[in-house]
């Protein structure tokens, strides 16, 4: 399926439904090693029942749910992505660990050097400025988004919630551009991690994830 085919399908599809929300929540948290299954995620979010899993994992799912609905509301405004938006989303993802970190952190299993605490705000402003540059409008949307996502995760501005916040930012921009809520699946985690070394790889993964999501919507609509 080409991106042209995808664009035609998008015009006839509902972008957000409960199944997509639960699916996205499960996979984004699972990438961060959350122990809840998809069924347990649905039980917590839809039915409001408890499950026999660590309380932190349950709280992460619930907080992520609130953050995602905040993203839906933000997408309607079409406001440009900003430092304030980034901080607001992370504060919903990790309400007990908000604000930019004040200590050095490492990204496990990589040799990426994250930002020094004193330079986090400046580097975020720089990647936002680069993302919003007018000449970027001529650039492939998915390439531009992939470039931003990699840069954001390399800065790693928070003590916790960077991955989930980063993927919510991806979806904020996708929704604003008319794409559906899109999931990077847990099964694609090795490909996802590898893509942080190459913008083109990340672009391809984002396009694949959008296509997978649309195909899932179409299949459920049959």
N, C-alpha and C positions, 0 to 999 in steps of 0.2 A: 504494500500500500504506500503510495507516494504522499508527500506532504500536501499536494494538491487535492488528492482524494480525501485526506484527513480534513482539510478545510471545508470541503463540501459536506462531509458528514457532520461537522461541528454545528452547522447552521440548523440541523434538524434534531439535535440531541439536548436533553436536559443536562446541565453541567454538574449539578450537585444533587445527590440523593444519599439516603442513610447508608446504603450498602457501600458506596464509595467512601463515605466518611469513616466508617468502621474499618474498612480495608486499609485506607491510608494510615489511620491511627496505629493499627496493629503493625504494619510494616515499618513505619518510621521509628516506632519504639523498639521493634525487634532488631533493627539494625544496631541499636544501642544496647542490645543484650537484655531487653526486658523479657521477663519469663512468661507473660500472659500469652495464651493462644488466641487465635482469631475469635473462636467461640467465647472465650472468657472475656475478651475485649467487648464483644457485643453484649454479654451478660451485664457487665459493669455499666456500660454507657446507655444501653437501651432499656434494660430491665431494672437497673438500679440495685442489683443484688451483689453481695460480696462473693469473692472467690478465695480459695485457699492458696493464695500467693503472697509474697512479701508486700507489706503495706506501701512501701516506696514505689514498687512497680505499679500498683493500683493507682496511687496518687499521680504518677507520671502519665498514665493513660487519661485520667480525668483532667489534669491540667492541660494536656495536649489538646483535648477536646475543646476546652474553653479557648485556647489560643487559636485553634483552627476556625472557630466561629467568629473570632475577632478578625481574622484574616479575610473571611467572607465579607464582613462589613467594610473593611478597609478597601477591598477590591472594588466595591460599588462607587467609592469616592473618586477613583482614578487619580488620587494624589501621588506625586512622585515619591519614590522610596527615599527615606530619610533616616538620619541617625536616631531621631526620636522613635520612629516606627520600629526600628531594630530593637531598641531597648524595651519598648512596650511589649513586643511579642515575646522576647526572652523572659520578661517578668511574669508572663502568664505561664510559660513553659516551666520555669523554675522559680516560683514565687518566694521561696525561702533563700534563694541564692542570686539575688538580682544585682544589677550594676556591673560595670566592667571590673575584671579581676585586678588584683593588686599584687599578684605574685606570678612568677614564671610557671608555665605549664608545658608539657610535652604531649604530642600526639602519638599515641602508642603505635608501634610497628612502622614508624616512618622516621625519616631523617629531616623532616620539616622543622625549621626554626620559627616558632611562633613569635608574635610581636612582644616586645618589652612592654610592661604595663604602662609606662609613661607615654608610649607612642600609639596606643590603641585608638584613641579618638581621632588623631591626625590621620592614621592609615585608613581608618574607615571612611573619613571624609574624602580622602584621595580616591578610594575605589568607587565611592558614590559619584564623585565628580567625573571620573572616567566613564562610569556607566551611563551618566546622563548627558555626556558630550554630544553636541548636535551632529557631529560627523559620524557618531555611532549609529545614528538613525539609518544610515545606509548599510550598516553591517548586518549580517545574518542575525536574526533575533536570538536563535538558540545558541549561536556562538557567543554573543554578547552576554547572555545569561549564564552560560557555562563559565566564561571568564570571571564573571562576578562571583559566582558560587565558590570557585576554587580560591580566589583571593580572600573571600570572607573566612573560609575555613582555615586558611593558612594564618590569618591574623588570630583566630581563636579568641575572640574578645572576652568570653565569659569563663568562669570556673566550671560551669556545667551547662548543658543544653545547647551547645554550639551546633551540633549536627541537626537536631530537631528544629532549632530556630532557622538554620540555614535552609533546610528543606521547606519550611513554611514560607520563607522569603521567596524561594523559587516559585512556589504555588501562588503567592500573592501576585507576582509578575505574570505568571501564566494566565491566571484568572483575568487580570486586567487586560491581557492581550486577546481574550476570547477563547482560551483553551479550558478544558475541564480540569477539575481537581485531579492531579496526576501523582501516581505513586511510583517511587523507586522501590522495587520489591526486595525483600530480604534475600531472596535467591540470587539477586543481582549484586549483592554486597561486594563480592570480590572484584567484579567489573567496575563498580562504583568507586571503590578505594583505589583501584589502578588508574582510574580516569583522573584522579587529582594530579597526576604527573603530566597530563596532556589535555589542553583545552579542546582539541578536536575529538578526543575520546569522550570527554564529558558531554560535548555537544551531541554526539551520536547516541550516548546513553539517554540523554534527556528526550531526544526525538523518539527513541525506542519506547521509553516509558509513556510518553503521550500516546503513541500508537497502541501500545498494549492496553492502556486505559480505555481508549475509544473502542477497541475491539471487545473489551469486556462489557462495556455499556451496550454495544450493539447485540452481543450474544444474549444478554439478560433481557433485552427488549423483544426478542423473538418469541 
